[in-house]
Amino acid sequence: MAGEKAVAAKPKAKTTKKSVRKTPTRLYSKGTILGYKRSKSNCYATCTLVKIDGVQTKEDAQWYFGKRIAYIYRAK
């Protein structure tokens, strides 16, 4: 109108985003295959015993029960 001044929008100053690199989440745990579940005379080949690194108690192992295992090895 008559007494108002038009205000131009100031362009926003470019801000540099710091890229925060997250450390990648490891989706596996290393372990060692100990053998099959067995008794004195029977061997159950469908049930493999695995020692998982960092798991010491039954309570720690509860999370791993029923999970799948990938057998990965390196050939020389």
Sine and cosine of phi, psi and omega as CSV:
sin_phi,cos_phi,sin_psi,cos_psi,sin_omega,cos_omega
0.00,0.00,-0.29,-0.96,-0.16,-0.99
-0.93,0.36,-0.72,0.69,-0.10,-1.00
-0.99,-0.13,0.02,1.00,-0.06,-1.00
-1.00,-0.10,0.59,-0.80,0.06,-1.00
-0.98,-0.20,0.63,-0.78,0.05,-1.00
-0.99,0.15,0.77,-0.64,0.00,-1.00
-0.96,-0.29,0.86,-0.51,0.03,-1.00
-0.98,0.18,0.63,-0.78,0.01,-1.00
-0.95,0.32,0.77,-0.64,0.02,-1.00
-0.98,0.22,0.68,-0.74,0.07,-1.00
-0.93,0.36,0.64,-0.77,-0.02,-1.00
-0.94,0.34,0.66,-0.75,0.05,-1.00
-0.94,0.35,0.64,-0.77,0.00,-1.00
-0.95,0.31,0.80,-0.60,0.05,-1.00
-0.96,-0.27,0.66,-0.75,0.02,-1.00
-1.00,-0.02,0.82,-0.57,0.04,-1.00
-1.00,0.10,0.74,-0.67,0.11,-0.99
-0.99,0.13,0.84,-0.54,0.01,-1.00
-0.98,0.17,0.89,-0.46,0.00,-1.00
-1.00,-0.02,0.89,-0.45,0.01,-1.00
-1.00,-0.01,0.86,-0.51,0.06,-1.00
-1.00,0.08,0.56,-0.83,0.08,-1.00
-0.95,0.32,0.67,-0.74,-0.04,-1.00
-0.91,0.41,0.63,-0.78,0.01,-1.00
-1.00,0.09,0.80,-0.60,0.02,-1.00
-0.98,0.18,0.79,-0.61,-0.06,-1.00
-0.98,-0.19,0.30,0.95,0.01,-1.00
-0.59,-0.80,0.28,-0.96,0.10,-0.99
-0.81,-0.59,0.65,-0.76,0.01,-1.00
-0.98,0.21,0.50,-0.86,0.00,-1.00
-0.38,-0.93,0.05,-1.00,-0.01,-1.00
-0.77,-0.64,0.71,-0.71,0.06,-1.00
-0.99,0.14,0.84,-0.54,-0.04,-1.00
-1.00,-0.03,-0.50,0.87,-0.03,-1.00
0.57,-0.82,-0.29,-0.96,-0.01,-1.00
-1.00,-0.06,0.40,-0.92,0.15,-0.99
-0.92,0.39,0.72,-0.69,-0.05,-1.00
-0.45,-0.89,0.32,-0.95,0.15,-0.99
-0.89,-0.46,-0.24,-0.97,-0.07,-1.00
-0.90,0.43,-0.58,0.81,-0.07,-1.00
-0.88,-0.48,-0.31,0.95,-0.06,-1.00
-0.94,-0.34,0.53,-0.85,0.07,-1.00
-0.80,-0.61,0.80,-0.60,-0.04,-1.00
-0.97,-0.26,0.98,-0.18,-0.10,-1.00
-0.96,0.27,-0.22,0.97,-0.02,-1.00
-1.00,0.04,-0.08,1.00,-0.03,-1.00
-0.81,-0.58,0.95,-0.31,-0.05,-1.00
-0.98,-0.17,0.66,-0.75,0.05,-1.00
-1.00,-0.04,0.77,-0.64,-0.05,-1.00
-0.79,-0.62,0.74,-0.68,0.12,-0.99
-0.99,-0.16,0.89,-0.45,-0.04,-1.00
-0.99,-0.10,0.76,-0.65,0.00,-1.00
-0.89,0.47,0.74,-0.67,0.04,-1.00
1.00,0.00,-0.05,1.00,0.01,-1.00
-0.95,-0.31,0.90,-0.44,-0.09,-1.00
-0.92,-0.40,-0.48,0.88,-0.10,-0.99
-0.87,-0.50,0.20,-0.98,0.04,-1.00
-0.90,0.43,-0.56,0.83,-0.01,-1.00
-0.92,0.39,-0.60,0.80,0.06,-1.00
-0.92,0.38,-0.56,0.83,-0.07,-1.00
-0.98,0.20,-0.27,0.96,-0.05,-1.00
-0.83,0.56,-0.61,0.79,-0.05,-1.00
-0.91,0.41,-0.50,0.87,-0.07,-1.00
-1.00,0.08,-0.20,0.98,-0.04,-1.00
-0.89,0.46,0.77,-0.63,0.03,-1.00
0.99,0.10,-0.05,1.00,0.01,-1.00
-0.98,0.18,0.40,-0.92,0.02,-1.00
-0.99,0.10,0.39,-0.92,-0.04,-1.00
-0.82,-0.57,0.67,-0.74,0.11,-0.99
-0.96,-0.26,0.83,-0.56,0.03,-1.00
-1.00,0.00,0.95,-0.32,-0.05,-1.00
-0.87,-0.50,0.75,-0.66,0.05,-1.00
-0.66,-0.75,0.35,-0.94,0.03,-1.00
-0.92,-0.38,0.83,-0.56,0.02,-1.00
-1.00,0.07,0.54,-0.84,0.02,-1.00
-0.99,-0.14,0.00,0.00,0.00,0.00
